[in-house]
Amino acid sequence: MSARDALNAYVAHESDADQAEYEKRLDAYAAEVRAEALREAVSSLLALPVMHTPSETAKATPLDKRNAMICTPDAWANLGLVLRQKREEQGYSRRALSELADVSEKSIQLVEEGRVPAKRWPQSLDRIAVALGWTTTGVVDFLMAEPPF
């Protein structure tokens, strides 16, 4: 029995209109709960120790990148959320970041949407990460980390 079925069995409704209103409010509440859970998840992800000081020696190896490529779609989606939040925190528009990182706005959009690269590690991801103060090692570490939720 689902939680919704259990609640419906517990709460008596006098009419179909009351039932419909109840379900509408229940759906709205569920959406709020999901949004709050997402906000908490992003906050938890931002707290992960993946920020590194950019340096030439802190680059991910091709093997590291190949291993990160097989991460779950959720890991890529979380990376996109965190990079977008970092961009916004630093006050960059997509256009400004694209100029700073020397990548297209479309590349930033794809990363922020959490699109999983099809065949190879996107060079634009390295440039975006470095422009936001991360290293490529930080990105790989983030993708390989176990999600906190």
Kinemage of the C-alpha trace (Angstrom):
@kinemage 1
@onewidth
@group {chain A} dominant
@subgroup {mainchain}
@vectorlist {calphas} color= white
{ca met a 1} P 0.000 0.000 0.000
{ca ser a 2} L 1.427 3.395 -0.960
{ca ala a 3} L 1.577 6.338 1.433
{ca arg a 4} L -1.100 8.069 -0.649
{ca asp a 5} L -3.436 5.051 -0.359
{ca ala a 6} L -2.871 4.908 3.385
{ca leu a 7} L -3.693 8.600 3.768
{ca asn a 8} L -6.786 8.291 1.588
{ca ala a 9} L -8.004 5.349 3.663
{ca tyr a 10} L -7.463 7.324 6.861
{ca val a 11} L -9.060 10.609 5.748
{ca ala a 12} L -12.787 10.482 4.993
{ca his a 13} L -14.030 12.747 2.182
{ca glu a 14} L -17.638 13.822 1.887
{ca ser a 15} L -17.574 14.326 -1.870
{ca asp a 16} L -15.498 13.770 -4.986
{ca ala a 17} L -14.708 17.503 -4.976
{ca asp a 18} L -13.298 17.197 -1.459
{ca gln a 19} L -11.249 14.200 -2.588
{ca ala a 20} L -9.934 16.124 -5.610
{ca glu a 21} L -9.011 19.150 -3.474
{ca tyr a 22} L -7.291 16.886 -0.956
{ca glu a 23} L -5.249 15.198 -3.689
{ca lys a 24} L -4.354 18.560 -5.232
{ca arg a 25} L -3.040 19.790 -1.881
{ca leu a 26} L -1.249 16.507 -1.292
{ca asp a 27} L 0.470 16.812 -4.692
{ca ala a 28} L 1.500 20.403 -3.920
{ca tyr a 29} L 2.919 19.313 -0.579
{ca ala a 30} L 4.794 16.433 -2.213
{ca ala a 31} L 6.302 18.878 -4.732
{ca glu a 32} L 7.438 21.122 -1.865
{ca val a 33} L 9.010 18.154 -0.090
{ca arg a 34} L 10.847 17.105 -3.269
{ca ala a 35} L 12.091 20.678 -3.847
{ca glu a 36} L 13.328 20.932 -0.257
{ca ala a 37} L 15.077 17.562 -0.561
{ca leu a 38} L 16.789 18.770 -3.743
{ca arg a 39} L 17.890 21.998 -2.020
{ca glu a 40} L 19.300 19.974 0.880
{ca ala a 41} L 21.046 17.586 -1.510
{ca val a 42} L 22.669 20.452 -3.401
{ca ser a 43} L 23.744 22.042 -0.110
{ca ser a 44} L 25.257 18.725 0.965
{ca leu a 45} L 27.038 18.384 -2.354
{ca leu a 46} L 28.415 21.900 -2.069
{ca ala a 47} L 29.822 20.984 1.335
{ca leu a 48} L 31.865 18.116 -0.109
{ca pro a 49} L 35.600 18.827 -0.011
{ca val a 50} L 36.077 18.881 -3.782
{ca met a 51} L 37.280 22.426 -4.216
{ca his a 52} L 40.992 22.504 -4.922
{ca thr a 53} L 43.401 25.313 -5.506
{ca pro a 54} L 43.946 25.482 -9.261
{ca ser a 55} L 47.456 24.504 -10.233
{ca glu a 56} L 49.136 22.930 -13.184
{ca thr a 57} L 49.954 19.794 -11.188
{ca ala a 58} L 46.333 19.125 -10.198
{ca lys a 59} L 45.108 17.719 -13.485
{ca ala a 60} L 43.146 14.530 -13.809
{ca thr a 61} L 44.808 11.800 -15.813
{ca pro a 62} L 43.139 10.289 -18.873
{ca leu a 63} L 42.506 7.133 -16.807
{ca asp a 64} L 40.817 9.188 -14.065
{ca lys a 65} L 38.592 10.807 -16.664
{ca arg a 66} L 37.765 7.483 -18.314
{ca asn a 67} L 36.723 6.066 -14.936
{ca ala a 68} L 34.572 9.125 -14.214
{ca met a 69} L 32.829 8.727 -17.581
{ca ile a 70} L 31.052 5.613 -16.287
{ca cys a 71} L 29.513 7.438 -13.323
{ca thr a 72} L 25.757 7.403 -12.959
{ca pro a 73} L 23.561 9.974 -14.689
{ca asp a 74} L 22.682 11.229 -11.197
{ca ala a 75} L 26.339 12.052 -10.538
{ca trp a 76} L 26.495 14.077 -13.767
{ca ala a 77} L 23.207 15.811 -12.895
{ca asn a 78} L 24.535 16.697 -9.434
{ca leu a 79} L 27.737 18.038 -10.975
{ca gly a 80} L 25.654 20.225 -13.279
{ca leu a 81} L 23.628 21.572 -10.341
{ca val a 82} L 26.741 22.388 -8.342
{ca leu a 83} L 28.551 24.050 -11.250
{ca arg a 84} L 25.480 26.166 -11.995
{ca gln a 85} L 25.228 27.213 -8.360
{ca lys a 86} L 28.954 28.083 -8.294
{ca arg a 87} L 28.554 30.134 -11.487
{ca glu a 88} L 25.613 32.030 -10.017
{ca glu a 89} L 27.387 32.547 -6.665
{ca gln a 90} L 30.310 34.110 -8.511
{ca gly a 91} L 27.933 36.381 -10.423
{ca tyr a 92} L 28.633 35.028 -13.901
{ca ser a 93} L 26.036 34.773 -16.611
{ca arg a 94} L 26.483 31.878 -19.023
{ca arg a 95} L 27.790 34.360 -21.574
{ca ala a 96} L 30.365 35.826 -19.165
{ca leu a 97} L 31.545 32.373 -18.098
{ca ser a 98} L 31.738 31.238 -21.717
{ca glu a 99} L 34.073 34.148 -22.482
{ca leu a 100} L 36.174 33.516 -19.374
{ca ala a 101} L 36.454 29.767 -20.015
{ca asp a 102} L 36.717 30.122 -23.807
{ca val a 103} L 33.830 27.719 -24.434
{ca ser a 104} L 30.410 28.127 -26.016
{ca glu a 105} L 27.321 28.994 -23.996
{ca lys a 106} L 25.845 25.726 -25.298
{ca ser a 107} L 28.704 23.802 -23.652
{ca ile a 108} L 27.879 25.434 -20.326
{ca gln a 109} L 24.195 24.666 -20.811
{ca leu a 110} L 24.914 20.982 -21.503
{ca val a 111} L 27.140 20.674 -18.426
{ca glu a 112} L 24.624 22.446 -16.178
{ca glu a 113} L 21.817 20.217 -17.447
{ca gly a 114} L 23.852 17.219 -16.323
{ca arg a 115} L 24.096 15.675 -19.758
{ca val a 116} L 26.227 12.549 -19.736
{ca pro a 117} L 28.946 12.789 -22.392
{ca ala a 118} L 28.445 10.198 -25.104
{ca lys a 119} L 31.952 8.970 -25.853
{ca arg a 120} L 34.734 11.095 -24.426
{ca trp a 121} L 35.522 13.564 -21.676
{ca pro a 122} L 34.407 17.036 -22.783
{ca gln a 123} L 37.346 19.460 -22.921
{ca ser a 124} L 34.888 22.262 -22.226
{ca leu a 125} L 34.170 20.745 -18.798
{ca asp a 126} L 37.819 21.180 -17.810
{ca arg a 127} L 37.784 24.813 -18.921
{ca ile a 128} L 34.490 25.573 -17.147
{ca ala a 129} L 35.698 23.956 -13.921
{ca val a 130} L 38.999 25.849 -13.913
{ca ala a 131} L 37.214 29.145 -14.631
{ca leu a 132} L 35.040 28.510 -11.549
{ca gly a 133} L 38.057 27.739 -9.347
{ca trp a 134} L 38.029 23.946 -9.527
{ca thr a 135} L 40.634 21.630 -10.931
{ca thr a 136} L 39.952 18.761 -13.268
{ca thr a 137} L 40.902 16.505 -10.367
{ca gly a 138} L 38.145 18.154 -8.320
{ca val a 139} L 35.585 17.386 -11.020
{ca val a 140} L 36.660 13.741 -11.226
{ca asp a 141} L 36.653 13.467 -7.418
{ca phe a 142} L 33.147 14.922 -7.330
{ca leu a 143} L 31.828 12.477 -9.932
{ca met a 144} L 33.448 9.512 -8.215
{ca ala a 145} L 32.252 10.486 -4.712
{ca glu a 146} L 29.371 8.565 -3.208
{ca pro a 147} L 26.312 10.834 -3.107
{ca pro a 148} L 25.425 11.892 0.441
{ca phe a 149} L 21.727 11.028 0.038
